[in-house]
Amino acid sequence: MTQVVAILTGLSGVGKSWLLKLAQQRERLQVLSAGELIAEYRSELQVSEVAYDKLREWDIVENQRALVCAFKARVDPQSRFVILDAHVVVDTPDGLEPIESEVFSSIGTSLIFFLEDEPSRIVQNRLQDKSRRRPLRDRCSIKVQQEIAKKRAQLVATSLGVPLHVLCAGDVDSFLKILFSEDSV
């Protein structure tokens, strides 16, 4: 059995977690969150809890090393489909920081999905989600960030030699159709 490792990326607040929840209701998928994996791994090393939303303020390179270690420890080798909810750029206090392609290469990425939506909808999603503390950004900033993130996703996919599929937020049907077409390759 060849394991399919897919990255689902897009701006924070675009609806990645929601899409993956819907997909899991329909199909058997192992879904992992990069932020949760990093926070858990770093908490174990520090013997104190690391706040998920504070990760953007930490050293990006160290976070990505933690992600790779945690991913390898948590991935189920029996799972046919592993989906990692991750970012290709991180909105840090110093601006957008790209995630290097090697991070995705080292976990065996098979394909990348980029989830996009209208910037005003992403702003609204962020404002409505009281469970997270994200940087406040206006519609214009979100539009620019989304274009930067999409270009970065394309660059990562090209460097890995894997396909990039751009999807509209909430399009679980297309997500699953593409994912399962990878299964037949």
N, C-alpha and C positions, 0 to 999 in steps of 0.2 A: 504494500500500500504506500503510495506517495502522498505525503501530507501537503496540503495546500495551506500556506501561511499568507494571509492577506492583511494588508494594512488599510485601515479606514481612517482617513485623515480629513481635515477641514478645520475651520476656525472654531474656537471654543464658543459654544452656543448655537452651532449650526444644526445640531440634532443627531450627532453620531450615536450617542448612547441610546436615544429613543429608537433610531433605526435598528440598532443591534438588538434591542429588546423585542421589537416586532419580529425580526428575523429568527430569533431564538424560539419564539412561540410557534413558528412554522417548521423549523428545521433544527437538526442536532448540530450545534456549533459550539466550539469552545471559544468564549469571548474573554479577552484579557484587556485591561486598561493600563496603558503605559504609566499614567500618573499614579494609579493605585499600586502598581508593581514597584515603581521607584520609591514611593512613600513607605511601603511595607519593608522593602529591602534596607533603606536608609534608617528606618526606625529600629530594625533588628541590630544594625551595626552600632547605633548610638544608645541603645537601651532606653530610648524615649521616643514618644510618638512624633512623627514628622507630619505637619499639616499639609495636606494635598495642595491647597491653593498657595502655599508659600514656596513650593518647588521652583516656581519661575524666578525666584530671587536667589536660588542656589546656583552653584557652578554647573553649567549645562553639560560640560564634558563628564563630570563625575556622575551627574544624573543619568547620562546615557550609558555609562559603564554599569551603573546599578541596574538600569533597565535590561541590558543584555543578560547579566547574571540572573536576575529575577525571572526573566522570560524563560531562559533555559531550565531553570529549576521548576517552574510552574507549568510549562507546556506538557500536555498529555500526549505521549507518543502514540496512543491509540486513537486519538481524535483525528478524523479525516480532514476537518476544516478548523483552522485556528485563525481567529480574527483579532488583530491588535488595534485597539482604538488609540491612536497616537497622533502626534503633531510632527510636521516637517519643518516648522518654524515655531519658536516659542516667544510669546509676548512678554519680554522681561522689562524690568525698570530701565534698562539701558537701550531698549528698542527690540526689534525682531532679531532673534538669533536662529540661524539655520541649524538643523540637525544633519549631521554628516551621513552620507550614503552608507558608509561602512557599518553604521548601527543597524540598518535594515538588512544589509548583506549578511551580517553575522548571525541574524536570526532566521535566515533562509527564506526571505520574502519571495513569494511567487507572483504576486500582483498587488497593485495599489489602487485603491478607490479614493477619489477626492469628492467630498460632499460639499455642495455649494448651495447658497440661497440668496435671496434678496438681502442686501445689507441692512435695510430697515427691519426686516424680520429677525435677523441675528441680534440686533440691538434690543429688540423687544423680548426675545427669548432670554437674553442675559438679564434684563431688568426683572423678568418674572421669576427667574430661578433664584430663590432666596437661599438655596442650599450651597451655593458657590459664591466666592468672592473673586470676581474677575475684574481686570482693569476696566474702567469706564472709557468707552470709545464711542464717538459719534458715527453716524452713517457713512460719512466720507472716509473716515479713518478705517472703518471696517471694509469698505469697498477696496481701498488700496491694499490693506492687509490680505484680503481674500485673493486678490490678483497675485500678490507676492507669493502667498502660500501655494497657489495653483502652479505657478511657474517653478517653484521649488519642488513640488511633487513630480512635475514632469522631468526635471533635472535628475532627481533621485531615480525615477523609473528608468530613464534612459541610461544612467550610469550602471544600473543593475541589470539592464536588458530584460525588464519585465514590463508587462502592459500597465498603462494607467487608464482608468475608467472614471470619467467625470459624471457624477450623478446629481440630480436635484434632490434636495433634502426631502426625506420621507419616501423616496422611491425604492421601497423594499423589494418590489417585484423585479425590477431591473437588477438590483444588487444580488438577489438570489439566483436569477437566471445567469448572470455573468459568472458568479462564483461556481455554480454547478457545471457550467460549460468548461471551466478550468479542470474539473474533475475528470473529464473525458479526454484531456490532452495527455 
